């Protein structure tokens, strides 16, 4: 009997030791092995035009009263942005004052300089309506409610009349088309304590802020078509979206787009956002809002300054994220930010215009033009985008690995090519280029093995010699 008890004790001791080891063993080996990429592109299978929804850039408030874009206009123009988002428009540019009788006066001259810089890059402005001008603020802070909500409504009205007005020219020449469809976004990250910790349920209520913004927009006279929207929260929150839309509907307010921010190291999160928003809008009462433009008005690797933004990891993250934007139905996604302040932060460019890896990545992405081509064979780390135009076939490859370890020799096969000879141009993130002349498809196919080091971005261009 004693011997049996001893055996049982030994058995349970072994069980206690072995079970955790077995659990770890099965957990480790049950993880799916990473899938290696084997990229195949049928050059005759297109899936619509190359989207331009990623051609949107954001500039934050790095310096008060300074033309942040004034010394980088050529570099920014080289990325061909559609829109540039500008923050801090009221507090950084001395727009609003009071005269001797206490009436509000508006001086747009300093803000005009930066808005004109936006136009000189070839983009249109996307203006974040904030922060609270000191002369309006209830407690003199930039994040307070105004002493008089009607004065906030007037400020919004005058802003729209100036930047979307039919009776004035900006920069001495901007009118007509260039003043149509300017975006006005109500505030910036209202849920964040730094920017006021506005609520969606009452008290210091964002809904009230939006209400008087919409009143001001409705009062704007002699204006071209424009866009007004929000709620521009730090992330996509179901309670904010649905409560906000309920209020918009109940009060018959104008809403032209839905916006929010998202910073994430996980590039799949941007696809998940759109899936989640579609679910939030699925109930019948939100049917009227489903077709509204959906805009991520700030996005990036990290919402705090992070040195990774200036590395190849940041560049690869940018391309891998935009690859997902191509598939999701976003109107625009604004990459943050264009240029550093005096202290390096998130910029695609340094304070004096120095070019960084994320800028180079967008340059490579701009090689895509014409019609988007179908891509198969993407892997766990390596993905690709491809296009065809009368001038060339272009492919952009990215190997995004936050651990900075994944090396792959990636087969890239172009099929259904026209007979003839081609020049193959291989462009690297670092700026170097290799040209292989007079390559000839075999049975309409051309294959090239491309070494993708961790967080590399490489573009291929195939140009016919005809």
KOLLUMBA-662741 format. One record per residue: residue in one letter; x negated, y, z negated of N, C-alpha, C in turn. Coordinates in steps of 0.05 Angstrom, whole numbers, padded with zeros to 5 digits, always signed. Last residue first. Layout:
AXYZXYZXYZ/...
//
This chain:
X-00204+00974+01551-00189+00980+01576-00187+01010+01579/X-00224+00960+01503-00243+00973+01522-00229+00980+01548/X-00185+00971+01444-00188+00958+01471-00208+00974+01488/X-00204+00965+01378-00198+00984+01400-00204+00971+01427/X-00189+00954+01315-00194+00939+01339-00185+00956+01362/X-00214+00966+01252-00200+00977+01275-00209+00962+01300/X-00208+00953+01183-00216+00943+01209-00200+00958+01230/X-00230+00973+01119-00212+00977+01141-00225+00966+01167/X-00232+00955+01051-00245+00954+01077-00224+00957+01099/X-00248+00960+00985-00228+00968+01005-00242+00970+01031/X-00262+00920+00927-00270+00933+00952-00245+00940+00969/X-00257+00894+00879-00246+00921+00882-00257+00936+00906/X-00310+00849+00890-00289+00859+00871-00283+00888+00876/X-00317+00840+00962-00327+00840+00935-00306+00852+00916/X-00301+00805+01014-00288+00824+00997-00299+00821+00969/X-00325+00793+01077-00332+00790+01048-00319+00812+01032/X-00287+00766+01128-00295+00791+01115-00301+00786+01085/X-00290+00734+01188-00291+00730+01159-00302+00755+01147/X-00246+00740+01242-00270+00750+01230-00268+00745+01200/X-00217+00721+01304-00220+00716+01275-00247+00728+01266/X-00168+00728+01351-00194+00738+01343-00196+00735+01312/X-00132+00700+01405-00138+00702+01377-00166+00713+01372/X-00122+00687+01458-00106+00709+01446-00112+00713+01416/X-00161+00649+01469-00133+00642+01469-00115+00662+01454/X-00203+00691+01437-00202+00664+01448-00173+00655+01446/X-00223+00759+01449-00205+00739+01437-00208+00713+01452/X-00287+00787+01445-00267+00776+01463-00249+00756+01449/X-00322+00848+01433-00312+00822+01423-00289+00813+01441/X-00352+00896+01446-00346+00875+01466-00339+00848+01454/X-00389+00913+01386-00378+00918+01413-00370+00892+01428/X-00378+00930+01323-00385+00905+01338-00373+00908+01365/X-00401+00976+01277-00386+00972+01302-00397+00948+01316/X-00393+00996+01210-00406+00977+01228-00389+00973+01253/X-00403+01049+01164-00387+01038+01186-00405+01019+01203/X-00397+01077+01098-00412+01066+01120-00394+01051+01139/X-00364+01093+01057-00367+01111+01079-00383+01100+01102/X-00347+01061+01017-00370+01078+01011-00377+01097+01034/X-00309+01030+01039-00301+01051+01021-00323+01071+01016/X-00322+01018+01109-00324+01011+01081-00317+01035+01064/X-00299+00992+01171-00304+01016+01154-00302+01008+01125/X-00313+00965+01231-00309+00958+01203-00317+00982+01186/X-00288+00957+01295-00301+00977+01277-00293+00969+01248/X-00295+00925+01354-00286+00921+01327-00302+00939+01309/X-00274+00933+01419-00294+00941+01399-00281+00938+01372/X-00256+00881+01466-00250+00901+01446-00275+00909+01430/X-00233+00856+01529-00254+00859+01508-00247+00883+01490/X-00177+00812+01547-00196+00834+01551-00217+00835+01529/X-00107+00800+01535-00134+00792+01545-00151+00817+01548/X-00075+00818+01473-00077+00819+01502-00105+00811+01511/X-00063+00772+01419-00077+00796+01430-00076+00795+01461/X-00041+00735+01384-00025+00746+01406-00037+00772+01417/X-00072+00750+01320-00062+00732+01341-00046+00748+01362/X-00127+00756+01279-00108+00772+01295-00099+00754+01318/X-00147+00737+01216-00141+00728+01243-00120+00745+01256/X-00195+00735+01169-00175+00753+01180-00171+00745+01209/X-00216+00702+01111-00212+00700+01140-00189+00719+01148/X-00258+00727+01062-00230+00727+01071-00228+00724+01101/X-00292+00708+01010-00296+00710+01038-00269+00706+01052/X-00287+00743+00948-00275+00725+00968-00286+00730+00996/X-00294+00752+00879-00307+00753+00905-00293+00734+00924/X-00272+00781+00821-00264+00764+00843-00279+00771+00869/X-00285+00816+00779-00300+00791+00782-00295+00777+00808/X-00257+00857+00752-00280+00864+00769-00298+00839+00774/X-00210+00855+00726-00233+00844+00712-00259+00848+00728/X-00175+00876+00762-00181+00892+00740-00205+00882+00724/X-00179+00873+00828-00183+00855+00806-00193+00872+00782/X-00161+00877+00893-00157+00890+00868-00159+00870+00845/X-00182+00884+00952-00187+00863+00932-00185+00876+00905/X-00153+00901+01014-00160+00909+00987-00162+00885+00969/X-00154+00923+01081-00156+00901+01062-00164+00912+01035/X-00121+00947+01136-00134+00955+01111-00131+00933+01091/X-00125+00949+01206-00120+00932+01182-00135+00944+01159/X-00101+00968+01270-00115+00975+01245-00106+00957+01222/X-00108+00973+01338-00097+00957+01317-00113+00963+01292/X-00099+01031+01381-00114+01012+01365-00096+00994+01349/X-00068+01065+01414-00097+01069+01413-00112+01045+01400/X-00014+01053+01408-00026+01051+01435-00056+01053+01434/X-00016+01015+01347-00009+01039+01362-00021+01036+01389/X-00002+00976+01290-00009+00977+01318+00001+01003+01330/X-00026+00956+01225-00009+00972+01243-00019+00969+01271/X-00026+00928+01158-00035+00929+01186-00016+00945+01203/X-00052+00911+01094-00032+00926+01110-00044+00929+01138/X-00063+00861+01044-00070+00875+01069-00046+00890+01080/X-00097+00834+00986-00073+00839+01002-00081+00857+01025/X-00126+00792+00939-00130+00805+00964-00103+00809+00979/X-00108+00764+00893-00123+00789+00891-00124+00805+00916/X-00077+00722+00911-00072+00733+00885-00085+00761+00882/X-00066+00737+00982-00072+00720+00959-00066+00734+00932/X-00030+00733+01044-00042+00748+01023-00046+00730+00999/X-00007+00709+01089-00031+00697+01078-00045+00714+01057/X+00015+00758+01138+00019+00734+01122-00008+00725+01110/X+00044+00817+01161+00020+00805+01150+00028+00780+01134/X+00069+00854+01216+00074+00833+01196+00048+00820+01187/X+00052+00923+01224+00051+00895+01233+00057+00876+01209/X+00083+00985+01237+00072+00967+01217+00073+00938+01228/X+00066+01030+01289+00084+01010+01279+00070+00991+01259/X+00030+01088+01276+00047+01074+01295+00066+01055+01282/X-00027+01074+01234-00009+01092+01248+00008+01076+01268/X-00079+01074+01188-00054+01061+01196-00036+01081+01210/X-00116+01108+01170-00122+01096+01195-00097+01081+01206/X-00103+01123+01119-00093+01140+01140-00100+01129+01168/X-00132+01088+01088-00104+01082+01092-00092+01099+01115/X-00181+01115+01087-00179+01090+01102-00150+01083+01107/X-00165+01159+01055-00175+01163+01082-00173+01138+01099/X-00154+01132+01007-00132+01144+01023-00140+01151+01051/X-00207+01119+00993-00187+01098+00998-00164+01108+01014/X-00230+01169+00985-00239+01153+01007-00220+01130+01014/X-00201+01182+00938-00198+01198+00962-00207+01182+00986/X-00222+01145+00903-00194+01143+00910-00187+01160+00935/X-00278+01159+00899-00269+01135+00913-00240+01134+00920/X-00284+01232+00914-00286+01208+00897-00274+01183+00911/X-00317+01291+00932-00300+01269+00941-00305+01244+00924/X-00315+01355+00902-00330+01330+00906-00310+01307+00912/X-00291+01403+00891-00284+01390+00916-00299+01365+00922/X-00304+01421+00841-00315+01436+00864-00310+01422+00891/X-00278+01382+00811-00271+01410+00807-00281+01427+00830/X-00267+01325+00855-00278+01339+00832-00271+01368+00832/X-00208+01290+00875-00230+01308+00881-00241+01320+00855/X-00171+01262+00851-00182+01250+00875-00207+01265+00883/X-00174+01269+00779-00174+01280+00806-00184+01260+00827/X-00166+01264+00724-00154+01244+00742-00158+01250+00772/X-00221+01291+00700-00197+01278+00689-00187+01257+00709/X-00274+01333+00679-00264+01311+00697-00241+01296+00684/X-00260+01400+00665-00268+01374+00653-00257+01352+00671/X-00238+01438+00699-00266+01440+00691-00277+01415+00678/X-00194+01391+00733-00200+01417+00721-00230+01419+00715/X-00193+01354+00796-00200+01358+00767-00199+01387+00759/X-00139+01346+00841-00165+01358+00834-00169+01360+00804/X-00091+01314+00848-00108+01322+00870-00137+01329+00861/X-00081+01258+00804-00075+01284+00814-00095+01291+00835/X-00024+01221+00824-00034+01242+00806-00064+01237+00802/X+00018+01212+00879-00007+01203+00865-00018+01227+00849/X+00084+01204+00884+00064+01225+00882+00040+01216+00866/X+00124+01175+00930+00110+01169+00906+00086+01187+00905/X+00189+01178+00961+00162+01187+00958+00151+01177+00932/X+00231+01142+00968+00229+01165+00986+00200+01175+00985/X+00225+01071+00965+00221+01097+00954+00221+01119+00975/X+00238+01015+00971+00253+01036+00985+00250+01063+00970/X+00179+00975+00980+00201+00985+00964+00213+01009+00977/X+00136+00967+01015+00158+00948+01015+00183+00958+01000/X+00102+01009+01004+00110+01004+01031+00135+00987+01033/X+00090+01002+00950+00108+01024+00958+00118+01020+00987/X+00053+00961+00955+00079+00955+00944+00099+00977+00950/X+00010+00990+00976+00020+00967+00991+00048+00959+00981/X+00001+01024+00933+00015+01034+00957+00025+01012+00975/X-00027+00988+00900-00001+00999+00892+00015+01009+00916/X-00073+00978+00929-00055+00955+00923-00027+00965+00914/X-00094+01030+00931-00086+01017+00956-00067+00994+00950/X-00104+01039+00875-00088+01058+00891-00077+01044+00916/X-00138+00998+00860-00111+00999+00848-00093+01017+00865/X-00183+01013+00889-00169+00989+00897-00141+00988+00885/X-00196+01061+00861-00190+01061+00889-00174+01037+00898/X-00205+01041+00809-00184+01060+00814-00176+01062+00843/X-00249+01009+00822-00225+00996+00811-00201+01015+00815/X-00287+01046+00838-00275+01029+00858-00250+01014+00848/X-00272+01104+00796-00287+01081+00805-00273+01067+00828/X-00242+01143+00771-00264+01152+00788-00281+01129+00799/X-00208+01117+00737-00196+01131+00760-00218+01139+00780/X-00239+01100+00695-00235+01081+00717-00223+01094+00741/X-00238+01140+00657-00260+01140+00676-00257+01121+00699/X-00179+01172+00645-00192+01146+00644-00214+01146+00665/X-00130+01209+00612-00155+01210+00627-00170+01184+00623/X-00067+01173+00612-00088+01188+00598-00113+01189+00616/X-00039+01140+00645-00028+01166+00640-00046+01184+00623/X-00071+01104+00696-00068+01109+00668-00058+01137+00664/X-00064+01098+00752-00074+01076+00736-00068+01079+00706/X-00002+01130+00774-00031+01125+00774-00038+01102+00756/X+00046+01181+00791+00038+01153+00786+00008+01151+00786/X+00102+01223+00792+00074+01220+00784+00069+01190+00781/X+00150+01215+00815+00137+01241+00820+00110+01243+00807/X+00181+01170+00851+00162+01170+00829+00145+01195+00832/X+00247+01175+00874+00220+01187+00875+00205+01182+00849/X+00298+01159+00917+00285+01152+00892+00256+01160+00894/X+00354+01192+00945+00325+01187+00946+00315+01180+00918/X+00417+01158+00939+00400+01181+00934+00370+01173+00937/X+00449+01114+00944+00435+01123+00968+00417+01147+00963/X+00473+01109+00894+00454+01088+00903+00438+01097+00927/X+00511+01143+00875+00483+01151+00871+00463+01131+00883/X+00561+01122+00881+00555+01146+00897+00525+01154+00895/X+00562+01079+00844+00560+01074+00873+00551+01098+00889/X+00569+01079+00791+00545+01092+00801+00541+01089+00831/X+00614+01052+00779+00615+01081+00774+00590+01095+00784/X+00602+00997+00788+00616+01012+00808+00615+01043+00804/X+00533+00978+00772+00561+00982+00764+00576+01001+00783/X+00480+00986+00796+00499+00965+00806+00527+00969+00797/X+00440+01017+00776+00460+01030+00793+00482+01011+00804/X+00408+00982+00750+00421+01003+00734+00443+01016+00750/X+00389+00952+00794+00407+00940+00775+00422+00960+00758/X+00358+00991+00818+00380+00980+00833+00400+00966+00815/X+00319+00995+00778+00337+01018+00784+00361+01008+00800/X+00294+00945+00782+00309+00952+00758+00328+00975+00763/X+00271+00948+00833+00290+00927+00827+00307+00934+00803/X+00236+00991+00824+00258+00994+00843+00279+00972+00839/X+00202+00969+00785+00217+00993+00780+00241+00995+00799/X+00178+00926+00812+00197+00921+00790+00214+00945+00784/X+00142+00954+00844+00164+00939+00857+00186+00933+00836/X+00110+00973+00805+00123+00993+00822+00146+00980+00838/X+00087+00929+00781+00107+00944+00765+00122+00964+00783/X+00046+00909+00810+00073+00898+00815+00095+00913+00800/X+00000+00931+00790+00012+00943+00814+00039+00932+00821/X-00017+00948+00727-00004+00926+00742+00010+00937+00767/X-00030+00993+00703-00052+00979+00715-00042+00956+00733/X+00011+01051+00710+00008+01023+00703-00016+01011+00717/X+00057+01102+00703+00029+01096+00703+00026+01067+00694/X+00110+01136+00730+00101+01109+00722+00071+01107+00725/X+00167+01179+00725+00139+01175+00727+00132+01146+00720/X+00225+01196+00766+00213+01188+00741+00183+01185+00746/X+00286+01218+00797+00257+01217+00795+00249+01208+00767/X+00334+01222+00847+00328+01211+00821+00298+01208+00819/X+00366+01277+00881+00346+01255+00880+00343+01247+00851/X+00408+01312+00878+00399+01305+00905+00378+01283+00905/X+00464+01332+00846+00440+01316+00842+00432+01305+00869/X+00508+01379+00817+00492+01372+00840+00468+01354+00831/X+00563+01357+00776+00538+01372+00781+00524+01362+00806/X+00611+01343+00750+00611+01349+00778+00586+01366+00786/X+00613+01324+00699+00612+01353+00702+00609+01362+00731/X+00613+01269+00706+00635+01282+00690+00636+01312+00694/X+00565+01261+00735+00591+01255+00747+00614+01269+00732/X+00526+01276+00698+00528+01289+00725+00555+01285+00737/X+00537+01239+00657+00541+01268+00653+00543+01283+00679/X+00523+01192+00683+00550+01195+00672+00557+01225+00668/X+00469+01202+00692+00487+01200+00715+00517+01203+00706/X+00450+01201+00639+00446+01225+00656+00466+01225+00679/X+00461+01148+00624+00473+01170+00610+00472+01196+00626/X+00429+01121+00663+00458+01118+00663+00472+01140+00647/X+00376+01140+00651+00387+01141+00678+00418+01140+00677/X+00369+01131+00596+00366+01158+00607+00381+01159+00634/X+00375+01075+00594+00393+01092+00578+00392+01121+00589/X+00333+01056+00627+00361+01051+00634+00379+01071+00620/X+00277+01092+00648+00292+01082+00625+00322+01080+00632/X+00216+01094+00675+00244+01089+00683+00259+01076+00660/X+00177+01145+00642+00180+01118+00655+00209+01116+00662/X+00180+01197+00629+00154+01185+00630+00154+01158+00642/X+00231+01228+00674+00221+01217+00648+00193+01204+00652/X+00262+01257+00712+00233+01259+00711+00221+01250+00684/X+00316+01254+00725+00309+01268+00700+00279+01268+00694/X+00324+01301+00780+00312+01294+00755+00319+01264+00750/X+00337+01355+00829+00340+01329+00816+00324+01326+00790/X+00352+01385+00891+00351+01389+00862+00354+01362+00848/X+00330+01410+00953+00336+01387+00937+00333+01394+00907/X+00359+01451+01006+00339+01444+00987+00348+01420+00970/X+00372+01489+01065+00377+01465+01049+00353+01459+01031/X+00359+01560+01053+00358+01536+01070+00366+01512+01053/X+00402+01612+01028+00380+01593+01025+00382+01571+01046/X+00438+01653+01008+00421+01656+01032+00397+01638+01031/X+00436+01644+00936+00449+01654+00961+00428+01656+00983/X+00449+01604+00880+00429+01614+00899+00443+01621+00926/X+00485+01580+00847+00488+01609+00850+00469+01620+00871/X+00468+01528+00843+00494+01533+00857+00497+01563+00863/X+00423+01535+00812+00420+01526+00839+00445+01532+00855/X+00447+01549+00763+00429+01568+00777+00426+01560+00806/X+00473+01501+00751+00489+01526+00754+00472+01547+00770/X+00429+01467+00747+00448+01463+00769+00466+01487+00773/X+00408+01488+00700+00392+01488+00725+00410+01485+00749/X+00448+01477+00665+00444+01505+00672+00425+01508+00696/X+00444+01420+00665+00469+01434+00672+00464+01462+00680/X+00392+01409+00647+00399+01404+00676+00424+01419+00684/X+00398+01426+00594+00377+01438+00611+00384+01434+00641/X+00437+01390+00579+00443+01418+00579+00423+01433+00597/X+00408+01342+00583+00432+01346+00599+00440+01375+00601/X+00370+01346+00543+00361+01350+00571+00385+01354+00589/X+00381+01378+00482+00391+01359+00502+00382+01366+00530/X+00373+01376+00421+00357+01389+00442+00360+01372+00467/X+00434+01347+00412+00414+01363+00399+00399+01379+00420/X+00441+01290+00456+00451+01313+00441+00428+01327+00427/X+00419+01249+00486+00443+01243+00470+00454+01267+00455/X+00372+01255+00507+00393+01250+00527+00420+01247+00513/X+00324+01305+00485+00341+01281+00482+00360+01278+00505/X+00256+01326+00490+00285+01330+00496+00299+01304+00492/X+00202+01338+00476+00218+01316+00463+00248+01322+00466/X+00165+01375+00497+00190+01384+00485+00207+01363+00470/X+00118+01356+00516+00134+01373+00534+00162+01378+00523/X+00098+01323+00477+00082+01345+00486+00098+01365+00503/X+00137+01283+00473+00136+01303+00452+00120+01328+00461/X+00176+01266+00530+00150+01266+00517+00148+01289+00497/X+00222+01273+00558+00223+01255+00535+00197+01255+00519/X+00210+01304+00602+00224+01316+00579+00225+01299+00554/X+00172+01306+00648+00171+01287+00626+00185+01298+00600/X+00190+01369+00667+00169+01349+00671+00167+01332+00645/X+00244+01405+00700+00225+01400+00679+00205+01379+00687/X+00276+01385+00755+00282+01399+00729+00265+01388+00707/X+00249+01400+00817+00253+01379+00797+00255+01392+00769/X+00262+01415+00880+00261+01428+00854+00269+01407+00833/X+00234+01414+00946+00245+01399+00923+00241+01415+00897/X+00254+01439+01008+00237+01442+00985+00250+01428+00961/X+00285+01437+01055+00280+01413+01039+00257+01415+01020/X+00254+01490+01092+00276+01471+01087+00267+01448+01070/X+00211+01520+01104+00225+01527+01079+00249+01509+01074/X+00195+01501+01153+00177+01498+01130+00189+01505+01104/X+00236+01517+01189+00232+01489+01181+00216+01486+01156/X+00238+01584+01167+00251+01562+01183+00245+01535+01172/X+00172+01606+01148+00201+01608+01148+00212+01584+01163/X+00112+01637+01136+00127+01612+01131+00157+01618+01130/X+00084+01685+01141+00093+01672+01165+00111+01648+01160/X+00066+01708+01094+00067+01724+01117+00078+01711+01142/X+00075+01673+01053+00048+01673+01065+00048+01689+01090/X+00144+01669+01070+00122+01664+01051+00096+01664+01066/X+00196+01715+01084+00175+01698+01094+00154+01694+01072/X+00267+01719+01071+00239+01727+01066+00220+01706+01079/X+00318+01700+01077+00313+01728+01082+00285+01737+01077/X+00327+01648+01062+00327+01654+01091+00319+01683+01097/X+00291+01615+01009+00308+01636+01020+00305+01641+01050/X+00263+01580+00980+00280+01568+01000+00297+01590+01015/X+00235+01612+00945+00220+01592+00960+00237+01577+00981/X+00275+01650+00926+00249+01658+00936+00236+01637+00954/X+00318+01620+00911+00322+01641+00931+00296+01650+00942/X+00294+01588+00872+00304+01576+00896+00308+01597+00918/X+00283+01627+00833+00262+01610+00844+00270+01598+00871/X+00333+01648+00821+00314+01665+00834+00291+01649+00846/X+00357+01602+00796+00369+01614+00819+00348+01631+00835/X+00323+01596+00751+00324+01575+00772+00336+01586+00798/X+00335+01644+00725+00308+01638+00733+00307+01617+00755/X+00390+01637+00714+00381+01659+00732+00353+01653+00742/X+00387+01595+00677+00401+01591+00702+00392+01612+00723/X+00360+01623+00636+00347+01600+00649+00360+01595+00676/X+00400+01659+00624+00375+01670+00634+00359+01647+00647/X+00439+01626+00603+00445+01640+00628+00419+01652+00641/X+00419+01612+00554+00418+01592+00576+00424+01605+00603/X+00378+01646+00514+00403+01650+00529+00401+01631+00553/X+00333+01626+00491+00351+01642+00474+00378+01644+00487/X+00319+01559+00513+00319+01588+00517+00338+01601+00496/X+00282+01509+00476+00306+01517+00491+00306+01548+00493/X+00210+01503+00483+00235+01509+00469+00259+01511+00487/X+00161+01498+00504+00178+01474+00505+00204+01478+00490/X+00129+01541+00497+00134+01533+00525+00153+01510+00527/X+00152+01586+00445+00136+01563+00455+00145+01557+00483/X+00186+01625+00427+00162+01634+00440+00144+01611+00450/X+00234+01604+00412+00214+01606+00391+00187+01614+00402/X+00265+01608+00458+00277+01614+00433+00257+01617+00410/X+00240+01639+00517+00239+01618+00497+00251+01627+00471/X+00235+01680+00554+00261+01666+00551+00263+01649+00526/X+00184+01696+00551+00204+01717+00548+00232+01705+00546/X+00156+01649+00563+00156+01659+00535+00178+01680+00531/X+00190+01600+00601+00175+01625+00600+00178+01637+00572/X+00183+01531+00594+00200+01554+00587+00183+01580+00585/X+00144+01510+00652+00158+01505+00627+00173+01530+00619/X+00188+01487+00704+00179+01488+00677+00153+01503+00676/X+00205+01450+00754+00216+01474+00741+00210+01474+00712/X+00161+01432+00802+00171+01423+00776+00180+01448+00760/X+00168+01429+00871+00163+01446+00847+00176+01435+00822/X+00136+01415+00926+00155+01401+00908+00149+01413+00881/X+00122+01445+00989+00121+01444+00960+00143+01428+00947/X+00093+01410+01046+00114+01427+01034+00112+01425+01004/X+00028+01411+01080+00050+01399+01063+00071+01420+01056/X-00015+01433+01103+00004+01420+01121+00027+01407+01106/X-00047+01464+01072-00055+01436+01075-00037+01421+01095/X-00019+01511+01071-00042+01510+01088-00054+01482+01091/X+00020+01500+01033+00028+01502+01061+00004+01500+01079/X-00013+01504+00987+00001+01479+00994+00009+01479+01023/X-00027+01558+00990-00048+01538+00993-00036+01510+01000/X+00024+01578+00979+00013+01582+01006-00011+01563+01011/X+00026+01564+00925+00045+01553+00943+00036+01556+00972/X-00015+01598+00906-00019+01568+00905+00001+01555+00923/X+00007+01648+00917-00020+01641+00927-00024+01611+00928/X+00056+01648+00890+00055+01648+00919+00028+01639+00930/X+00040+01656+00838+00049+01630+00846+00049+01627+00876/X+00026+01711+00842+00006+01691+00834+00014+01663+00842/X+00076+01735+00859+00051+01738+00874+00030+01717+00867/X+00126+01738+00838+00119+01713+00849+00090+01713+00861/X+00158+01764+00786+00134+01770+00802+00123+01744+00812/X+00217+01789+00762+00204+01765+00773+00181+01774+00791/X+00249+01809+00701+00237+01816+00727+00220+01792+00736/X+00306+01817+00659+00285+01800+00670+00275+01811+00697/X+00314+01875+00617+00323+01858+00639+00299+01841+00650/X+00298+01911+00580+00303+01884+00571+00312+01865+00592/X+00282+01960+00597+00310+01958+00588+00318+01930+00579/X+00231+01953+00613+00235+01969+00590+00264+01968+00579/X+00233+01883+00635+00227+01912+00638+00234+01927+00613/X+00200+01822+00623+00223+01839+00619+00214+01868+00624/X+00178+01768+00668+00174+01788+00647+00200+01803+00642/X+00152+01712+00701+00175+01725+00690+00168+01744+00667/X+00103+01691+00721+00125+01696+00739+00145+01715+00727/X+00050+01673+00708+00061+01699+00699+00084+01708+00717/X+00032+01621+00718+00030+01641+00740+00044+01668+00733/X+00040+01583+00679+00013+01587+00689+00010+01610+00709/X+00095+01580+00668+00077+01589+00646+00048+01594+00656/X+00120+01565+00716+00128+01589+00703+00106+01599+00683/X+00096+01518+00736+00099+01540+00754+00106+01566+00740/X+00076+01467+00718+00070+01492+00703+00075+01517+00720/X+00061+01431+00780+00071+01433+00753+00064+01460+00741/X+00076+01411+00844+00062+01430+00828+00076+01433+00801/X+00065+01364+00896+00080+01371+00872+00063+01389+00854/X+00068+01365+00965+00050+01368+00941+00067+01378+00918/X+00084+01324+01021+00092+01342+00999+00070+01343+00978/X+00053+01299+01060+00079+01310+01067+00088+01331+01046/X-00018+01303+01074+00005+01299+01056+00031+01311+01067/X-00068+01289+01102-00042+01292+01116-00018+01288+01097/X-00119+01289+01085-00103+01266+01077-00075+01267+01088/X-00141+01337+01102-00151+01312+01114-00136+01287+01106/X-00119+01373+01066-00108+01371+01093-00116+01346+01107/X-00157+01366+01025-00129+01357+01021-00115+01354+01048/X-00203+01389+01049-00203+01361+01040-00174+01350+01037/X-00186+01442+01060-00193+01424+01082-00193+01394+01073/X-00174+01461+01005-00153+01459+01026-00162+01440+01049/X-00203+01470+00960-00203+01443+00971-00182+01439+00993/X-00200+01519+00936-00226+01511+00947-00227+01483+00958/X-00145+01524+00920-00157+01543+00939-00183+01535+00951/X-00119+01494+00884-00124+01482+00910-00139+01500+00929/X-00114+01528+00839-00127+01502+00837-00135+01489+00864/X-00121+01589+00826-00113+01575+00851-00127+01548+00852/X-00103+01601+00759-00124+01595+00779-00112+01581+00803/X-00069+01607+00715-00075+01630+00732-00096+01626+00753/X-00097+01555+00676-00077+01576+00679-00087+01599+00697/X-00114+01492+00698-00124+01519+00691-00102+01539+00696/X-00085+01445+00703-00112+01443+00692-00123+01471+00684/X-00027+01417+00712-00037+01443+00702-00064+01440+00688/X-00030+01374+00770-00022+01382+00744-00033+01409+00736/X-00008+01357+00833-00028+01372+00818-00017+01381+00792/X+00003+01300+00874+00012+01317+00852-00012+01332+00840/X+00024+01280+00940+00003+01284+00920+00013+01304+00898/X+00043+01235+00988+00053+01255+00969+00033+01256+00946/X+00049+01191+01025+00034+01216+01031+00045+01239+01014/X+00080+01148+01018+00058+01150+01000+00043+01177+01004/X+00116+01148+01060+00126+01155+01033+00104+01159+01013/X+00110+01135+01111+00093+01157+01102+00101+01166+01074/X+00105+01070+01141+00117+01089+01123+00098+01111+01116/X+00102+01053+01208+00085+01055+01184+00097+01077+01165/X+00166+01027+01230+00143+01047+01231+00127+01045+01206/X+00178+00955+01234+00185+00983+01231+00161+01001+01232/X+00146+00909+01239+00168+00911+01219+00174+00940+01213/X+00124+00869+01295+00125+00894+01280+00149+00894+01260/X+00086+00826+01326+00108+00826+01307+00107+00851+01289/X+00041+00825+01355+00065+00831+01370+00090+00832+01351/X-00001+00808+01325-00002+00836+01335+00022+00843+01352/X+00002+00776+01267+00012+00774+01294+00015+00802+01306/X-00047+00761+01223-00032+00784+01233-00024+00779+01262/X-00067+00730+01165-00060+00726+01193-00041+00748+01201/X-00114+00717+01115-00097+00737+01127-00093+00731+01157/X-00117+00685+01063-00123+00676+01090-00105+00693+01108/X-00139+00688+00995-00126+00700+01018-00135+00687+01044/X-00128+00641+00943-00147+00655+00961-00131+00665+00985/X-00096+00644+00882-00093+00637+00911-00112+00654+00927/X-00118+00619+00819-00114+00642+00838-00113+00632+00867/X-00080+00566+00790-00106+00576+00800-00100+00599+00819/X-00034+00573+00738-00039+00569+00767-00065+00581+00775/X-00042+00541+00677-00042+00566+00692-00049+00561+00721/X-00049+00493+00654-00023+00497+00667-00022+00524+00682/X-00097+00494+00629-00096+00481+00655-00069+00484+00669/X-00085+00523+00582-00106+00532+00600-00102+00520+00628/X-00043+00494+00558-00039+00522+00565-00060+00531+00586/X-00068+00446+00549-00047+00447+00569-00041+00475+00577/X-00106+00463+00510-00114+00449+00534-00093+00451+00556/X-00075+00485+00469-00093+00502+00484-00102+00490+00510/X-00049+00437+00454-00034+00460+00463-00051+00479+00480/X-00092+00406+00437-00076+00397+00460-00060+00420+00471/X-00108+00436+00393-00126+00433+00415-00112+00424+00440/X-00062+00432+00360-00070+00458+00371-00089+00456+00394/X-00065+00373+00352-00042+00387+00365-00050+00415+00376/X-00112+00359+00323-00110+00353+00352-00088+00369+00366/X-00104+00373+00269-00128+00382+00284-00123+00381+00314/X-00057+00347+00256-00059+00376+00251-00082+00388+00267/X-00072+00294+00267-00051+00307+00283-00052+00338+00280/X-00110+00285+00228-00119+00285+00257-00098+00299+00274/X-00076+00287+00184-00098+00306+00186-00107+00308+00215/X-00042+00244+00196-00031+00271+00196-00053+00292+00197/X-00080+00201+00192-00065+00206+00217-00054+00235+00218/X-00096+00204+00139-00116+00209+00161-00102+00216+00187/X-00047+00191+00115-00060+00217+00110-00080+00224+00132/X-00040+00139+00135-00021+00160+00142-00032+00187+00138/X-00084+00113+00111-00082+00115+00141-00063+00137+00150/X-00070+00118+00058-00094+00131+00068-00093+00134+00098/X-00024+00086+00057-00022+00115+00051-00046+00130+00062/X-00047+00037+00068-00028+00048+00087-00025+00078+00082/X-00078+00030+00021-00091+00032+00047-00073+00044+00069/X-00038+00025-00016-00057+00048-00018-00071+00052+00009/X-00017-00024+00000+00000+00000+00000-00017+00025+00000/
//
